[in-house]
Amino acid sequence: MGYTAAVTQNLGQDASATVMYGSMGALTADHGETISNNPDELRSMIHAGRKDAATFRVSATARWTGTHMIASYQWTADHRWAMPGNVYSTQAFRPCRA
């Protein structure tokens, strides 16, 4: 569960810029180090939570070759979190229900 809000501005006929902000589920680990080789010790250090992220994306198409280019950067305040990719903001396709 989470949310994402986005605004896209066309920059002429062949380019656009998008700014996104959202919150989604993420995983983080405690600062401590493992003492043994017991996997349960590592599992006990991992916690689920919510994390906010801001993303900037630029998209352009070269008129003569038809080459489509996308560049993006995502920022979060704490880099110790593992977040899933957001398919709605990172892929050109959208999943659909059957």
C-alpha positions in Angstrom: 0.0 0.0 0.0 1.1 3.5 -0.7 0.5 6.5 -2.9 2.2 8.5 -5.6 1.3 11.9 -6.9 2.8 13.2 -10.2 2.8 16.3 -12.4 4.0 16.2 -16.0 4.9 19.3 -18.0 5.4 19.0 -21.8 8.5 20.7 -23.0 7.7 21.2 -26.6 6.5 18.5 -28.9 9.2 15.9 -28.2 10.0 16.2 -24.5 8.4 16.2 -21.1 9.4 16.5 -17.4 7.7 14.8 -14.5 8.0 15.3 -10.8 6.6 12.6 -8.5 6.3 12.3 -4.7 5.0 9.2 -2.9 5.1 6.9 0.1 5.4 3.1 -0.1 6.3 0.1 2.0 10.0 -0.5 2.5 12.4 -2.6 4.5 15.3 -1.4 6.8 17.8 -3.1 9.1 19.0 -2.2 12.6 22.5 -0.6 12.9 23.9 -3.6 14.8 26.1 -6.3 13.4 25.3 -10.0 13.4 27.3 -12.0 16.0 26.6 -15.5 14.8 25.8 -17.2 11.5 22.2 -17.8 12.6 19.8 -16.5 9.9 17.2 -15.8 12.5 19.5 -13.1 14.0 19.6 -11.3 10.7 15.8 -11.7 10.2 15.2 -10.1 13.6 17.1 -7.0 12.5 14.9 -6.4 9.4 11.8 -4.3 9.9 9.0 -3.1 7.6 7.9 0.4 7.5 6.9 3.3 5.2 9.3 5.6 3.3 8.8 8.7 1.3 10.5 9.4 -2.0 10.7 12.2 -4.6 11.4 11.4 -8.2 12.3 13.6 -11.2 12.0 12.2 -14.7 12.8 13.6 -18.1 11.6 12.0 -21.3 12.4 12.9 -24.9 12.2 11.5 -28.4 14.7 12.3 -31.2 12.7 13.5 -34.2 14.9 12.1 -37.0 15.7 8.6 -35.5 12.7 8.1 -33.3 14.9 7.2 -30.4 13.1 7.5 -27.1 15.2 8.4 -24.0 14.2 8.5 -20.4 16.4 9.7 -17.4 15.2 9.8 -13.8 16.6 10.3 -10.3 14.9 9.3 -7.1 15.7 10.8 -3.7 15.0 9.5 -0.2 16.3 10.9 3.1 17.7 7.6 4.5 19.6 5.3 2.2 19.4 2.2 4.5 15.9 1.4 3.2 15.2 -1.1 0.4 12.1 0.0 -1.6 10.4 -1.9 -4.4 10.4 -0.3 -7.9 7.2 1.6 -8.6 6.0 0.1 -11.9 3.8 3.1 -12.6 6.7 5.5 -12.6 9.6 3.4 -13.9 8.0 1.4 -16.8 6.4 2.5 -20.0 3.7 -0.1 -19.6 0.8 -0.3 -17.1 -0.3 -3.6 -15.6 -4.0 -4.4 -16.2 -6.4 -6.8 -14.6 -7.7 -9.8 -16.6 
